[in-house]
Amino acid sequence: MKGRLTVDPIACTGHGACAELLPEWIELDDWGYPMLNDELVPADLLPHARRAVASCPTLALRLAAVREAA
């Protein structure tokens, strides 16, 4: 199983915790707001993605599970 990260740009206040916890998938722009990789998060990074989502102080980061077609 893989997942897709999304960010609510209105709720995000640019704390940057997500990029610190998941630098492989999230970069910060010049103002400190996250820029997410558009691809699906691979299974080996899902635990890190879940931790980044749980650590978001404004609950702006979300992870949706995506099942791959057989």
Phi and psi restraints in degrees (range 20) as a CNS / XPLOR table:
assign (resid 1 and name C) (resid 2 and name N)
       (resid 2 and name CA) (resid 2 and name C) 1.0 -122.4 20.0 2
assign (resid 2 and name N) (resid 2 and name CA)
       (resid 2 and name C) (resid 3 and name N) 1.0 178.8 20.0 2
assign (resid 2 and name C) (resid 3 and name N)
       (resid 3 and name CA) (resid 3 and name C) 1.0 -142.4 20.0 2
assign (resid 3 and name N) (resid 3 and name CA)
       (resid 3 and name C) (resid 4 and name N) 1.0 162.6 20.0 2
assign (resid 3 and name C) (resid 4 and name N)
       (resid 4 and name CA) (resid 4 and name C) 1.0 -122.7 20.0 2
assign (resid 4 and name N) (resid 4 and name CA)
       (resid 4 and name C) (resid 5 and name N) 1.0 125.1 20.0 2
assign (resid 4 and name C) (resid 5 and name N)
       (resid 5 and name CA) (resid 5 and name C) 1.0 -88.2 20.0 2
assign (resid 5 and name N) (resid 5 and name CA)
       (resid 5 and name C) (resid 6 and name N) 1.0 139.6 20.0 2
assign (resid 5 and name C) (resid 6 and name N)
       (resid 6 and name CA) (resid 6 and name C) 1.0 -136.0 20.0 2
assign (resid 6 and name N) (resid 6 and name CA)
       (resid 6 and name C) (resid 7 and name N) 1.0 156.9 20.0 2
assign (resid 6 and name C) (resid 7 and name N)
       (resid 7 and name CA) (resid 7 and name C) 1.0 -129.9 20.0 2
assign (resid 7 and name N) (resid 7 and name CA)
       (resid 7 and name C) (resid 8 and name N) 1.0 138.1 20.0 2
assign (resid 7 and name C) (resid 8 and name N)
       (resid 8 and name CA) (resid 8 and name C) 1.0 -86.0 20.0 2
assign (resid 8 and name N) (resid 8 and name CA)
       (resid 8 and name C) (resid 9 and name N) 1.0 106.6 20.0 2
assign (resid 8 and name C) (resid 9 and name N)
       (resid 9 and name CA) (resid 9 and name C) 1.0 -65.6 20.0 2
assign (resid 9 and name N) (resid 9 and name CA)
       (resid 9 and name C) (resid 10 and name N) 1.0 -21.4 20.0 2
assign (resid 9 and name C) (resid 10 and name N)
       (resid 10 and name CA) (resid 10 and name C) 1.0 -78.9 20.0 2
assign (resid 10 and name N) (resid 10 and name CA)
       (resid 10 and name C) (resid 11 and name N) 1.0 -38.7 20.0 2
assign (resid 10 and name C) (resid 11 and name N)
       (resid 11 and name CA) (resid 11 and name C) 1.0 -77.6 20.0 2
assign (resid 11 and name N) (resid 11 and name CA)
       (resid 11 and name C) (resid 12 and name N) 1.0 -28.9 20.0 2
assign (resid 11 and name C) (resid 12 and name N)
       (resid 12 and name CA) (resid 12 and name C) 1.0 -68.7 20.0 2
assign (resid 12 and name N) (resid 12 and name CA)
       (resid 12 and name C) (resid 13 and name N) 1.0 132.3 20.0 2
assign (resid 12 and name C) (resid 13 and name N)
       (resid 13 and name CA) (resid 13 and name C) 1.0 -115.2 20.0 2
assign (resid 13 and name N) (resid 13 and name CA)
       (resid 13 and name C) (resid 14 and name N) 1.0 11.0 20.0 2
assign (resid 13 and name C) (resid 14 and name N)
       (resid 14 and name CA) (resid 14 and name C) 1.0 74.6 20.0 2
assign (resid 14 and name N) (resid 14 and name CA)
       (resid 14 and name C) (resid 15 and name N) 1.0 37.5 20.0 2
assign (resid 14 and name C) (resid 15 and name N)
       (resid 15 and name CA) (resid 15 and name C) 1.0 -68.4 20.0 2
assign (resid 15 and name N) (resid 15 and name CA)
       (resid 15 and name C) (resid 16 and name N) 1.0 -34.0 20.0 2
assign (resid 15 and name C) (resid 16 and name N)
       (resid 16 and name CA) (resid 16 and name C) 1.0 86.1 20.0 2
assign (resid 16 and name N) (resid 16 and name CA)
       (resid 16 and name C) (resid 17 and name N) 1.0 3.3 20.0 2
assign (resid 16 and name C) (resid 17 and name N)
       (resid 17 and name CA) (resid 17 and name C) 1.0 -61.1 20.0 2
assign (resid 17 and name N) (resid 17 and name CA)
       (resid 17 and name C) (resid 18 and name N) 1.0 -36.0 20.0 2
assign (resid 17 and name C) (resid 18 and name N)
       (resid 18 and name CA) (resid 18 and name C) 1.0 -62.0 20.0 2
assign (resid 18 and name N) (resid 18 and name CA)
       (resid 18 and name C) (resid 19 and name N) 1.0 -43.1 20.0 2
assign (resid 18 and name C) (resid 19 and name N)
       (resid 19 and name CA) (resid 19 and name C) 1.0 -69.3 20.0 2
assign (resid 19 and name N) (resid 19 and name CA)
       (resid 19 and name C) (resid 20 and name N) 1.0 -31.4 20.0 2
assign (resid 19 and name C) (resid 20 and name N)
       (resid 20 and name CA) (resid 20 and name C) 1.0 -68.4 20.0 2
assign (resid 20 and name N) (resid 20 and name CA)
       (resid 20 and name C) (resid 21 and name N) 1.0 -36.2 20.0 2
assign (resid 20 and name C) (resid 21 and name N)
       (resid 21 and name CA) (resid 21 and name C) 1.0 -87.4 20.0 2
assign (resid 21 and name N) (resid 21 and name CA)
       (resid 21 and name C) (resid 22 and name N) 1.0 -19.9 20.0 2
assign (resid 21 and name C) (resid 22 and name N)
       (resid 22 and name CA) (resid 22 and name C) 1.0 -141.3 20.0 2
assign (resid 22 and name N) (resid 22 and name CA)
       (resid 22 and name C) (resid 23 and name N) 1.0 60.4 20.0 2
assign (resid 22 and name C) (resid 23 and name N)
       (resid 23 and name CA) (resid 23 and name C) 1.0 -66.5 20.0 2
assign (resid 23 and name N) (resid 23 and name CA)
       (resid 23 and name C) (resid 24 and name N) 1.0 -19.3 20.0 2
assign (resid 23 and name C) (resid 24 and name N)
       (resid 24 and name CA) (resid 24 and name C) 1.0 -68.1 20.0 2
assign (resid 24 and name N) (resid 24 and name CA)
       (resid 24 and name C) (resid 25 and name N) 1.0 -21.2 20.0 2
assign (resid 24 and name C) (resid 25 and name N)
       (resid 25 and name CA) (resid 25 and name C) 1.0 -124.1 20.0 2
assign (resid 25 and name N) (resid 25 and name CA)
       (resid 25 and name C) (resid 26 and name N) 1.0 -19.0 20.0 2
assign (resid 25 and name C) (resid 26 and name N)
       (resid 26 and name CA) (resid 26 and name C) 1.0 -128.3 20.0 2
assign (resid 26 and name N) (resid 26 and name CA)
       (resid 26 and name C) (resid 27 and name N) 1.0 127.2 20.0 2
assign (resid 26 and name C) (resid 27 and name N)
       (resid 27 and name CA) (resid 27 and name C) 1.0 -114.6 20.0 2
assign (resid 27 and name N) (resid 27 and name CA)
       (resid 27 and name C) (resid 28 and name N) 1.0 158.0 20.0 2
assign (resid 27 and name C) (resid 28 and name N)
       (resid 28 and name CA) (resid 28 and name C) 1.0 -103.5 20.0 2
assign (resid 28 and name N) (resid 28 and name CA)
       (resid 28 and name C) (resid 29 and name N) 1.0 141.4 20.0 2
assign (resid 28 and name C) (resid 29 and name N)
       (resid 29 and name CA) (resid 29 and name C) 1.0 -79.5 20.0 2
assign (resid 29 and name N) (resid 29 and name CA)
       (resid 29 and name C) (resid 30 and name N) 1.0 -176.0 20.0 2
assign (resid 29 and name C) (resid 30 and name N)
       (resid 30 and name CA) (resid 30 and name C) 1.0 -61.8 20.0 2
assign (resid 30 and name N) (resid 30 and name CA)
       (resid 30 and name C) (resid 31 and name N) 1.0 -20.1 20.0 2
assign (resid 30 and name C) (resid 31 and name N)
       (resid 31 and name CA) (resid 31 and name C) 1.0 -101.4 20.0 2
assign (resid 31 and name N) (resid 31 and name CA)
       (resid 31 and name C) (resid 32 and name N) 1.0 1.7 20.0 2
assign (resid 31 and name C) (resid 32 and name N)
       (resid 32 and name CA) (resid 32 and name C) 1.0 91.1 20.0 2
assign (resid 32 and name N) (resid 32 and name CA)
       (resid 32 and name C) (resid 33 and name N) 1.0 10.9 20.0 2
assign (resid 32 and name C) (resid 33 and name N)
       (resid 33 and name CA) (resid 33 and name C) 1.0 -94.1 20.0 2
assign (resid 33 and name N) (resid 33 and name CA)
       (resid 33 and name C) (resid 34 and name N) 1.0 145.9 20.0 2
assign (resid 33 and name C) (resid 34 and name N)
       (resid 34 and name CA) (resid 34 and name C) 1.0 -72.5 20.0 2
assign (resid 34 and name N) (resid 34 and name CA)
       (resid 34 and name C) (resid 35 and name N) 1.0 141.4 20.0 2
assign (resid 34 and name C) (resid 35 and name N)
       (resid 35 and name CA) (resid 35 and name C) 1.0 -118.0 20.0 2
assign (resid 35 and name N) (resid 35 and name CA)
       (resid 35 and name C) (resid 36 and name N) 1.0 115.4 20.0 2
assign (resid 35 and name C) (resid 36 and name N)
       (resid 36 and name CA) (resid 36 and name C) 1.0 -93.2 20.0 2
assign (resid 36 and name N) (resid 36 and name CA)
       (resid 36 and name C) (resid 37 and name N) 1.0 146.6 20.0 2
assign (resid 36 and name C) (resid 37 and name N)
       (resid 37 and name CA) (resid 37 and name C) 1.0 -66.7 20.0 2
assign (resid 37 and name N) (resid 37 and name CA)
       (resid 37 and name C) (resid 38 and name N) 1.0 132.7 20.0 2
assign (resid 37 and name C) (resid 38 and name N)
       (resid 38 and name CA) (resid 38 and name C) 1.0 -78.0 20.0 2
assign (resid 38 and name N) (resid 38 and name CA)
       (resid 38 and name C) (resid 39 and name N) 1.0 -12.1 20.0 2
assign (resid 38 and name C) (resid 39 and name N)
       (resid 39 and name CA) (resid 39 and name C) 1.0 -78.3 20.0 2
assign (resid 39 and name N) (resid 39 and name CA)
       (resid 39 and name C) (resid 40 and name N) 1.0 169.7 20.0 2
assign (resid 39 and name C) (resid 40 and name N)
       (resid 40 and name CA) (resid 40 and name C) 1.0 -72.4 20.0 2
assign (resid 40 and name N) (resid 40 and name CA)
       (resid 40 and name C) (resid 41 and name N) 1.0 140.6 20.0 2
assign (resid 40 and name C) (resid 41 and name N)
       (resid 41 and name CA) (resid 41 and name C) 1.0 -72.6 20.0 2
assign (resid 41 and name N) (resid 41 and name CA)
       (resid 41 and name C) (resid 42 and name N) 1.0 124.1 20.0 2
assign (resid 41 and name C) (resid 42 and name N)
       (resid 42 and name CA) (resid 42 and name C) 1.0 -69.2 20.0 2
assign (resid 42 and name N) (resid 42 and name CA)
       (resid 42 and name C) (resid 43 and name N) 1.0 159.1 20.0 2
assign (resid 42 and name C) (resid 43 and name N)
       (resid 43 and name CA) (resid 43 and name C) 1.0 -56.2 20.0 2
assign (resid 43 and name N) (resid 43 and name CA)
       (resid 43 and name C) (resid 44 and name N) 1.0 -35.8 20.0 2
assign (resid 43 and name C) (resid 44 and name N)
       (resid 44 and name CA) (resid 44 and name C) 1.0 -70.9 20.0 2
assign (resid 44 and name N) (resid 44 and name CA)
       (resid 44 and name C) (resid 45 and name N) 1.0 -18.6 20.0 2
assign (resid 44 and name C) (resid 45 and name N)
       (resid 45 and name CA) (resid 45 and name C) 1.0 -99.8 20.0 2
assign (resid 45 and name N) (resid 45 and name CA)
       (resid 45 and name C) (resid 46 and name N) 1.0 -4.6 20.0 2
assign (resid 45 and name C) (resid 46 and name N)
       (resid 46 and name CA) (resid 46 and name C) 1.0 -58.5 20.0 2
assign (resid 46 and name N) (resid 46 and name CA)
       (resid 46 and name C) (resid 47 and name N) 1.0 -41.4 20.0 2
assign (resid 46 and name C) (resid 47 and name N)
       (resid 47 and name CA) (resid 47 and name C) 1.0 -60.3 20.0 2
assign (resid 47 and name N) (resid 47 and name CA)
       (resid 47 and name C) (resid 48 and name N) 1.0 -38.4 20.0 2
assign (resid 47 and name C) (resid 48 and name N)
       (resid 48 and name CA) (resid 48 and name C) 1.0 -69.2 20.0 2
assign (resid 48 and name N) (resid 48 and name CA)
       (resid 48 and name C) (resid 49 and name N) 1.0 -38.2 20.0 2
assign (resid 48 and name C) (resid 49 and name N)
       (resid 49 and name CA) (resid 49 and name C) 1.0 -64.7 20.0 2
assign (resid 49 and name N) (resid 49 and name CA)
       (resid 49 and name C) (resid 50 and name N) 1.0 -41.8 20.0 2
assign (resid 49 and name C) (resid 50 and name N)
       (resid 50 and name CA) (resid 50 and name C) 1.0 -62.7 20.0 2
assign (resid 50 and name N) (resid 50 and name CA)
       (resid 50 and name C) (resid 51 and name N) 1.0 -39.5 20.0 2
assign (resid 50 and name C) (resid 51 and name N)
       (resid 51 and name CA) (resid 51 and name C) 1.0 -65.3 20.0 2
assign (resid 51 and name N) (resid 51 and name CA)
       (resid 51 and name C) (resid 52 and name N) 1.0 -40.1 20.0 2
assign (resid 51 and name C) (resid 52 and name N)
       (resid 52 and name CA) (resid 52 and name C) 1.0 -64.1 20.0 2
assign (resid 52 and name N) (resid 52 and name CA)
       (resid 52 and name C) (resid 53 and name N) 1.0 -42.3 20.0 2
assign (resid 52 and name C) (resid 53 and name N)
       (resid 53 and name CA) (resid 53 and name C) 1.0 -62.9 20.0 2
assign (resid 53 and name N) (resid 53 and name CA)
       (resid 53 and name C) (resid 54 and name N) 1.0 -45.6 20.0 2
assign (resid 53 and name C) (resid 54 and name N)
       (resid 54 and name CA) (resid 54 and name C) 1.0 -65.9 20.0 2
assign (resid 54 and name N) (resid 54 and name CA)
       (resid 54 and name C) (resid 55 and name N) 1.0 -25.6 20.0 2
assign (resid 54 and name C) (resid 55 and name N)
       (resid 55 and name CA) (resid 55 and name C) 1.0 -89.2 20.0 2
assign (resid 55 and name N) (resid 55 and name CA)
       (resid 55 and name C) (resid 56 and name N) 1.0 -7.3 20.0 2
assign (resid 55 and name C) (resid 56 and name N)
       (resid 56 and name CA) (resid 56 and name C) 1.0 -66.6 20.0 2
assign (resid 56 and name N) (resid 56 and name CA)
       (resid 56 and name C) (resid 57 and name N) 1.0 117.0 20.0 2
assign (resid 56 and name C) (resid 57 and name N)
       (resid 57 and name CA) (resid 57 and name C) 1.0 -68.4 20.0 2
assign (resid 57 and name N) (resid 57 and name CA)
       (resid 57 and name C) (resid 58 and name N) 1.0 -19.7 20.0 2
assign (resid 57 and name C) (resid 58 and name N)
       (resid 58 and name CA) (resid 58 and name C) 1.0 -109.6 20.0 2
assign (resid 58 and name N) (resid 58 and name CA)
       (resid 58 and name C) (resid 59 and name N) 1.0 6.1 20.0 2
assign (resid 58 and name C) (resid 59 and name N)
       (resid 59 and name CA) (resid 59 and name C) 1.0 57.9 20.0 2
assign (resid 59 and name N) (resid 59 and name CA)
       (resid 59 and name C) (resid 60 and name N) 1.0 32.5 20.0 2
assign (resid 59 and name C) (resid 60 and name N)
       (resid 60 and name CA) (resid 60 and name C) 1.0 -85.5 20.0 2
assign (resid 60 and name N) (resid 60 and name CA)
       (resid 60 and name C) (resid 61 and name N) 1.0 -21.1 20.0 2
assign (resid 60 and name C) (resid 61 and name N)
       (resid 61 and name CA) (resid 61 and name C) 1.0 -94.4 20.0 2
assign (resid 61 and name N) (resid 61 and name CA)
       (resid 61 and name C) (resid 62 and name N) 1.0 134.2 20.0 2
assign (resid 61 and name C) (resid 62 and name N)
       (resid 62 and name CA) (resid 62 and name C) 1.0 -133.2 20.0 2
assign (resid 62 and name N) (resid 62 and name CA)
       (resid 62 and name C) (resid 63 and name N) 1.0 150.5 20.0 2
assign (resid 62 and name C) (resid 63 and name N)
       (resid 63 and name CA) (resid 63 and name C) 1.0 -126.9 20.0 2
assign (resid 63 and name N) (resid 63 and name CA)
       (resid 63 and name C) (resid 64 and name N) 1.0 120.8 20.0 2
assign (resid 63 and name C) (resid 64 and name N)
       (resid 64 and name CA) (resid 64 and name C) 1.0 -108.8 20.0 2
assign (resid 64 and name N) (resid 64 and name CA)
       (resid 64 and name C) (resid 65 and name N) 1.0 130.5 20.0 2
assign (resid 64 and name C) (resid 65 and name N)
       (resid 65 and name CA) (resid 65 and name C) 1.0 -71.4 20.0 2
assign (resid 65 and name N) (resid 65 and name CA)
       (resid 65 and name C) (resid 66 and name N) 1.0 139.1 20.0 2
assign (resid 65 and name C) (resid 66 and name N)
       (resid 66 and name CA) (resid 66 and name C) 1.0 -129.5 20.0 2
assign (resid 66 and name N) (resid 66 and name CA)
       (resid 66 and name C) (resid 67 and name N) 1.0 122.0 20.0 2
assign (resid 66 and name C) (resid 67 and name N)
       (resid 67 and name CA) (resid 67 and name C) 1.0 -88.1 20.0 2
assign (resid 67 and name N) (resid 67 and name CA)
       (resid 67 and name C) (resid 68 and name N) 1.0 135.3 20.0 2
assign (resid 67 and name C) (resid 68 and name N)
       (resid 68 and name CA) (resid 68 and name C) 1.0 -82.4 20.0 2
assign (resid 68 and name N) (resid 68 and name CA)
       (resid 68 and name C) (resid 69 and name N) 1.0 145.5 20.0 2
assign (resid 68 and name C) (resid 69 and name N)
       (resid 69 and name CA) (resid 69 and name C) 1.0 -67.3 20.0 2
assign (resid 69 and name N) (resid 69 and name CA)
       (resid 69 and name C) (resid 70 and name N) 1.0 142.7 20.0 2
